[in-house]
Amino acid sequence: MKVSVIGASGRIGSMVSFLLAKEPYINHINLISREKSLNKLKGIKMDIYDALAAEGRDAEIEVHSEKDLSVVDGSEITIIPAGVPRNDKMSRLDLAKENAKIVKNYVRNLSKTCDTKLFMITNPVDVMTQKALVESGYEKNQVFGLGTHLDSMRFKVAIAKYFGVHIDDVRTRIIGEHGDTMVPLLSATAIGGIPINRLPGFENLPYQKIVDFVKNGGKRIIELKGGSEYGPASAIVNVVKCIIHNDKRLLTLSAYLDGEIDGIKDVCIGAPVVVGKNGIEEVVPIKISDDEFKAFKHSVEVVKNCWNEVKDI
Ligand SMILES: NC(=O)c1ccc[n+]([C@@H]2O[C@H](COP(=O)([O-])OP(=O)(O)OC[C@H]3O[C@@H](n4cnc5c(N)ncnc54)[C@H](O)[C@@H]3O)[C@@H](O)[C@H]2O)c1
């Protein structure tokens, strides 16, 4: 199984390449970056081979310049974390214009000769997912973004810690923008199958504090260590595994909505989706509480406004 990573010299690109190289079902990884980062890619490749040797594993790892994206051909999934990084003064939406140009260039070039699934990481990820979908001309199931998958995991950790239970017993999700207007779904939160509002301690749950913690998680990690990579890279590997093994898991990714959720359409945003061998197998038309739906609609508006600013770039 072959995968490509465009922007492999960055924090997330290099970490996800390393984690994927360790997965037994992946035997070929293309590390792709700008010319000026090629030496760094060669170093990353050597480092990954050392790690694989320690585990008694082998995989073909190739280093390529962005100049010839036909090398992507044959990749089951192409992961794109390339872009200008967010600093602690920028919102995700501030990045949109700069990163839209980068995404457009890559996606247009590669879709001329390759058929692959595009997995967008670059922020603002919802808008970049739509940019990739439009510029590639691929089918909507083939193009998706990390969306609120990582945010959902952060929310899950906070709930597990508060109730003092194992993380695996918590089921929850956050939908909407991967950004300030994300919508945590308490109505879809359960521990061991029991709805969270029926559990002792729920009345004192510091909900707003937890939501703020999740919303600011990315910014806080940037302040403390310059950027996040373990969390996003592990979240990306989850999704890749799900596709390769056709697991049909219900994850929350940025996907193109075409009216499935209460008629909302023409936007890529974090929504519950079934993930399998075709990428997005289905956008799940969930019923949520009125307040959650109002917040989701607001989130959709924010993403659409940003999309309108970058769609013609
Ligand atoms: N969706 C999520 O949940 C999530 C989480 C964390 C980070 N991110 C986003 O992922 C992206 C990557 O983050 P990172 O920490 O790896 O950043 P990074 O700065 O470490 O890496 C960025 C990569 O993009 C490349 N790049 C930079 N400018 C470029 C340009 N003009 N043209 C082409 N390539 C260029 C760099 O060479 C590097 O390979 C960022 O947009 C970040 O905001 C998304």
Ligand as a Chemical Component Dictionary entry (heavy atoms), coordinates in Angstrom:
data_LIG
# 
_chem_comp.id                   LIG 
_chem_comp.type                 NON-POLYMER 
_chem_comp.pdbx_formal_charge   0 
_chem_comp.three_letter_code    LIG 
# 
loop_
_chem_comp_atom.comp_id 
_chem_comp_atom.atom_id 
_chem_comp_atom.alt_atom_id 
_chem_comp_atom.type_symbol 
_chem_comp_atom.charge 
_chem_comp_atom.model_Cartn_x 
_chem_comp_atom.model_Cartn_y 
_chem_comp_atom.model_Cartn_z 
_chem_comp_atom.pdbx_ordinal 
LIG N1  N1  N 0  -6.459 19.986 11.150 1  
LIG C1  C1  C 0  -5.863 19.853 12.325 2  
LIG O1  O1  O 0  -6.397 19.266 13.272 3  
LIG C2  C2  C 0  -4.508 20.461 12.501 4  
LIG C3  C3  C 0  -3.815 20.329 13.704 5  
LIG C4  C4  C 0  -2.564 20.913 13.808 6  
LIG C5  C5  C 0  -2.035 21.607 12.723 7  
LIG N2  N2  N 1  -2.752 21.724 11.582 8  
LIG C6  C6  C 0  -2.241 22.443 10.400 9  
LIG O2  O2  O 0  -1.388 21.568 9.679  10 
LIG C7  C7  C 0  -0.463 22.353 8.921  11 
LIG C8  C8  C 0  0.940  21.841 9.160  12 
LIG O3  O3  O 0  1.324  22.065 10.484 13 
LIG P1  P1  P 0  2.830  21.822 10.927 14 
LIG O4  O4  O 0  2.884  22.069 12.383 15 
LIG O5  O5  O -1 3.316  20.534 10.370 16 
LIG O6  O6  O 0  3.551  23.027 10.167 17 
LIG P2  P2  P 0  5.074  23.120 9.699  18 
LIG O7  O7  O 0  5.346  24.571 9.511  19 
LIG O8  O8  O 0  5.956  22.347 10.618 20 
LIG O9  O9  O 0  5.087  22.386 8.274  21 
LIG C9  C9  C 0  4.489  22.961 7.169  22 
LIG C10 C10 C 0  4.947  22.268 5.913  23 
LIG O10 O10 O 0  4.474  23.087 4.813  24 
LIG C11 C11 C 0  5.594  23.483 4.028  25 
LIG N3  N3  N 0  5.387  24.849 3.542  26 
LIG C12 C12 C 0  5.484  26.009 4.227  27 
LIG N4  N4  N 0  5.255  27.063 3.417  28 
LIG C13 C13 C 0  5.010  26.531 2.195  29 
LIG C14 C14 C 0  4.734  27.109 0.930  30 
LIG N5  N5  N 0  4.652  28.439 0.770  31 
LIG N6  N6  N 0  4.541  26.284 -0.120 32 
LIG C15 C15 C 0  4.625  24.936 0.031  33 
LIG N7  N7  N 0  4.891  24.335 1.219  34 
LIG C16 C16 C 0  5.083  25.124 2.279  35 
LIG C17 C17 C 0  6.820  23.390 4.923  36 
LIG O11 O11 O 0  7.995  23.217 4.171  37 
LIG C18 C18 C 0  6.461  22.165 5.759  38 
LIG O12 O12 O 0  6.755  20.986 5.036  39 
LIG C19 C19 C 0  -0.682 23.807 9.354  40 
LIG O13 O13 O 0  -1.531 24.445 8.435  41 
LIG C20 C20 C 0  -1.382 23.655 10.698 42 
LIG O14 O14 O 0  -2.165 24.777 11.035 43 
LIG C21 C21 C 0  -3.961 21.144 11.433 44 
# 
loop_
_chem_comp_bond.comp_id 
_chem_comp_bond.atom_id_1 
_chem_comp_bond.atom_id_2 
_chem_comp_bond.value_order 
_chem_comp_bond.pdbx_ordinal 
LIG N1  C1  SING 1  
LIG C1  O1  DOUB 2  
LIG C1  C2  SING 3  
LIG C2  C3  SING 4  
LIG C2  C21 DOUB 5  
LIG C3  C4  DOUB 6  
LIG C4  C5  SING 7  
LIG C5  N2  DOUB 8  
LIG N2  C6  SING 9  
LIG N2  C21 SING 10 
LIG C6  O2  SING 11 
LIG C6  C20 SING 12 
LIG O2  C7  SING 13 
LIG C7  C8  SING 14 
LIG C7  C19 SING 15 
LIG C8  O3  SING 16 
LIG O3  P1  SING 17 
LIG P1  O4  DOUB 18 
LIG P1  O5  SING 19 
LIG P1  O6  SING 20 
LIG O6  P2  SING 21 
LIG P2  O7  DOUB 22 
LIG P2  O8  SING 23 
LIG P2  O9  SING 24 
LIG O9  C9  SING 25 
LIG C9  C10 SING 26 
LIG C10 O10 SING 27 
LIG C10 C18 SING 28 
LIG O10 C11 SING 29 
LIG C11 N3  SING 30 
LIG C11 C17 SING 31 
LIG N3  C12 SING 32 
LIG N3  C16 SING 33 
LIG C12 N4  DOUB 34 
LIG N4  C13 SING 35 
LIG C13 C14 SING 36 
LIG C13 C16 DOUB 37 
LIG C14 N5  SING 38 
LIG C14 N6  DOUB 39 
LIG N6  C15 SING 40 
LIG C15 N7  DOUB 41 
LIG N7  C16 SING 42 
LIG C17 O11 SING 43 
LIG C17 C18 SING 44 
LIG C18 O12 SING 45 
LIG C19 O13 SING 46 
LIG C19 C20 SING 47 
LIG C20 O14 SING 48 
# 
